[in-house]
Amino acid sequence: MAKKKQSLFVIYAGPQQQVASGTCYIAHDASPTMMRSKAARFYSFADAKEFAEENRIALNGHTYIGLEDFTDLDMQG
C-alpha cells in the first residue's frame, strides 16, 4: 500500500542550511524539539505565522517557516 504524502508548514529552529541533519522544530507548546512527530504542523503559512506571533517566536534566518512532507503514518502520531 502506497503511503500518501502531505506537505504541511512547520516552524524550523536552526540555520536554514542545516535542514537535513539535526533539524530542530517548534512544538505545539512553542518549545524547540528535535522530534519531527512533536513539531507543530499547519495547513497554511498564515496559520504558522499567527502561531509564531501569538507565542512571541521571532521569525528570521534562524527561526523560519517551511514546508515538510508528512506521510499518513506520520499524521497518526
Buried (B, 14 or more C-beta within 10 A) or exposed (E): EEEEEEEBBBBBBBEEEEBEEEBBBBBEEBEBBEEBEBBBBBEEEEBBBEBBEEBEBEEEEEBBBBEBEBEEEBEEE
